[in-house]
Amino acid sequence: MTSRIDRRFQRLAAEGRSALVTFVMAGDPDPETSLEILRALPAAGADVIELGMPFTDPMADGPAIQAAGLRALKAGQTLRATLRMIAAFRSGEAETPVILMGYFNPIYVYGVESFLRDAGFAGVDGLIVVDCPPEEDDELGGPARTAGLAFIRLATPTTDDARLPAVLVDASGFIYYVSITGVTGAATPDPKVVGRAVARLKRHTQLPVAVGFGVKDASSAAVIAATADAVVVGSALVDAVRRSLNEGAASSRTVSAVTDLVRDLASACRKEGSARPTHERKDGP
């Protein structure tokens, strides 16, 4: 049985365009507004949704996403509440893949077995857990795949040929290429470097390649969409939430601030000029 992630990427490949993957933080700026944003994303043009799991020590995240997580935690967001939010989203949206992204600590505290069971019931499709390397696959990656969830691996500019096979083995869903060294939102990726990196990854895996970190607006999304199977945007969206707030609280502009930007990004990913070239693929690493 194909997953929602597989079906979405198969459909987009047939259309000859890149996916727009949108990251928002669960519970930011408050649980009610966050659910409203989540429900609005597919209609605005999000093809895949990454939902952040708030955590107090997000080592790979820049200031914008760190601030979003702190807003969510202050508003009372928990991992259980995040799963309830996804279940509520699923009551009206059956096809858009939802990926939980974050760190292992909240999952460990929840209990891995219980978390994977509850995530599956809620309608989660996959996980990106940035501090679970392949060497620790038995902790979460293997159990997640057994539970039917994709476990999405990250490759970076420093992932050399010696390291790449370990990253790709048992990866599922898609490969997330971190286009810059450093934290989220810290810099703008070099399109030529990204293009070469994506082509290299495609020679070693059949999985789609998504590019994130540093994609800030529609113009940069269009450039990345020309070579990648998916464009991931996060910091720009959570910063749109921040700018819409009124004395720290959601305003009448908060949801539209996110969805307006998503529409611009989606349009950029769908432009004729963003049609992706075909790269030679191999069956494995």
Backbone hydrogen bonds, N-H to C=O, Kabsch-Sander energy under -0.5 kcal/mol:
donor,donor_aa,acceptor,acceptor_aa,energy
7,R,3,S,-2.6
8,R,4,R,-2.3
9,F,5,I,-2.4
10,Q,6,D,-2.5
11,R,7,R,-2.2
12,L,8,R,-2.3
13,A,9,F,-2.3
14,A,10,Q,-1.9
15,E,11,R,-1.4
16,G,12,L,-0.8
16,G,13,A,-0.6
17,R,12,L,-2.1
18,S,269,C,-0.8
19,A,229,D,-2.7
21,V,19,A,-0.6
21,V,231,V,-3.2
22,T,20,L,-0.6
22,T,48,V,-2.3
23,F,233,V,-2.8
24,V,22,T,-0.5
24,V,50,E,-2.1
26,A,24,V,-0.5
26,A,52,G,-1.8
28,D,25,M,-1.8
34,S,30,D,-2.6
35,L,31,P,-2.1
36,E,32,E,-1.9
37,I,33,T,-2.5
38,L,34,S,-2.6
39,R,35,L,-2.6
40,A,36,E,-1.3
41,L,37,I,-1.2
41,L,38,L,-0.7
44,A,40,A,-1.4
45,G,41,L,-1.0
45,G,42,P,-1.0
46,A,41,L,-2.3
47,D,20,L,-2.4
48,V,20,L,-1.7
49,I,97,P,-2.5
50,E,22,T,-3.3
50,E,48,V,-0.5
51,L,49,I,-0.5
51,L,99,I,-3.2
52,G,24,V,-2.9
52,G,50,E,-0.6
53,M,101,M,-2.4
59,M,57,D,-1.6
61,D,58,P,-1.6
66,Q,62,G,-2.4
67,A,63,P,-2.6
68,A,64,A,-1.8
69,G,65,I,-2.4
70,L,66,Q,-2.1
71,R,67,A,-2.4
72,A,68,A,-2.3
73,L,69,G,-2.6
74,K,70,L,-2.4
75,A,71,R,-1.6
76,G,73,L,-1.5
77,Q,72,A,-2.5
82,T,78,T,-1.9
83,L,79,L,-2.1
84,R,80,R,-2.1
85,M,81,A,-2.1
86,I,82,T,-2.0
87,A,83,L,-2.2
88,A,84,R,-2.3
89,F,85,M,-2.3
90,R,86,I,-2.7
91,S,87,A,-1.0
92,G,89,F,-1.7
93,E,89,F,-0.8
99,I,49,I,-3.3
100,L,126,G,-2.4
101,M,51,L,-2.2
102,G,128,I,-2.5
107,I,103,Y,-0.6
108,Y,104,F,-2.8
109,V,105,N,-2.6
110,Y,106,P,-2.0
111,G,107,I,-2.2
115,F,111,G,-3.2
116,L,112,V,-2.7
117,R,113,E,-2.1
118,D,114,S,-2.7
119,A,115,F,-3.0
120,G,116,L,-2.1
121,F,117,R,-2.1
122,A,118,D,-2.1
123,G,119,A,-1.4
124,V,119,A,-2.5
125,D,98,V,-2.8
126,G,98,V,-1.1
127,L,150,A,-2.5
128,I,100,L,-2.6
130,V,102,G,-1.9
130,V,128,I,-0.6
132,C,129,V,-1.6
136,E,133,P,-1.9
137,D,134,P,-1.8
139,E,136,E,-1.7
140,L,136,E,-0.7
142,G,137,D,-2.7
144,A,140,L,-2.7
145,R,141,G,-2.3
146,T,142,G,-2.3
147,A,143,P,-1.8
148,G,145,R,-1.4
149,L,144,A,-2.7
150,A,125,D,-2.3
152,I,127,L,-2.6
152,I,150,A,-0.6
155,A,176,Y,-2.4
159,T,156,T,-2.0
160,D,158,T,-1.2
164,L,160,D,-2.4
166,A,163,R,-0.8
167,V,163,R,-1.4
168,L,164,L,-2.3
169,V,165,P,-1.9
171,A,168,L,-2.1
172,S,151,F,-1.4
174,F,172,S,-1.7
175,I,208,P,-3.0
176,Y,153,R,-2.7
177,Y,175,I,-0.8
177,Y,210,A,-3.9
178,V,155,A,-3.3
178,V,176,Y,-0.7
179,S,177,Y,-0.8
179,S,212,G,-2.4
184,T,60,A,-1.6
186,A,183,V,-1.5
194,V,190,D,-2.6
195,G,191,P,-2.7
196,R,192,K,-2.0
197,A,193,V,-2.2
198,V,194,V,-2.9
199,A,195,G,-2.2
200,R,196,R,-2.2
201,L,197,A,-2.4
202,K,198,V,-2.5
203,R,199,A,-1.1
203,R,200,R,-0.5
204,H,201,L,-1.7
205,T,201,L,-0.9
210,A,175,I,-3.3
210,A,208,P,-0.5
211,V,230,A,-2.5
212,G,177,Y,-2.2
216,K,214,G,-0.9
221,A,217,D,-2.1
222,A,218,A,-2.3
223,V,219,S,-1.6
224,I,220,S,-2.0
225,A,221,A,-2.5
226,A,222,A,-0.8
226,A,223,V,-0.7
227,T,224,I,-1.7
228,A,224,I,-2.4
229,D,209,V,-1.9
230,A,209,V,-1.3
231,V,19,A,-2.8
232,V,211,V,-3.1
233,V,21,V,-2.5
233,V,231,V,-0.5
237,L,234,G,-0.7
238,V,234,G,-2.4
239,D,235,S,-2.1
240,A,236,A,-1.3
241,V,237,L,-1.7
242,R,238,V,-2.0
243,R,239,D,-2.5
244,S,240,A,-1.1
244,S,241,V,-0.7
245,L,241,V,-0.7
245,L,242,R,-1.2
246,N,249,A,-3.1
247,E,245,L,-0.6
249,A,246,N,-1.5
254,T,251,S,-1.4
257,A,253,R,-2.2
258,V,254,T,-1.3
259,T,255,V,-2.6
260,D,256,S,-2.7
261,L,257,A,-1.0
262,V,258,V,-2.4
263,R,259,T,-2.3
264,D,260,D,-1.7
265,L,261,L,-2.5
266,A,262,V,-3.0
267,S,263,R,-2.3
268,A,264,D,-1.8
269,C,265,L,-2.1
270,R,266,A,-1.1
271,K,267,S,-0.6
271,K,268,A,-0.7
274,S,271,K,-2.0
275,A,272,E,-1.6
276,R,16,G,-0.5
282,K,202,K,-0.7
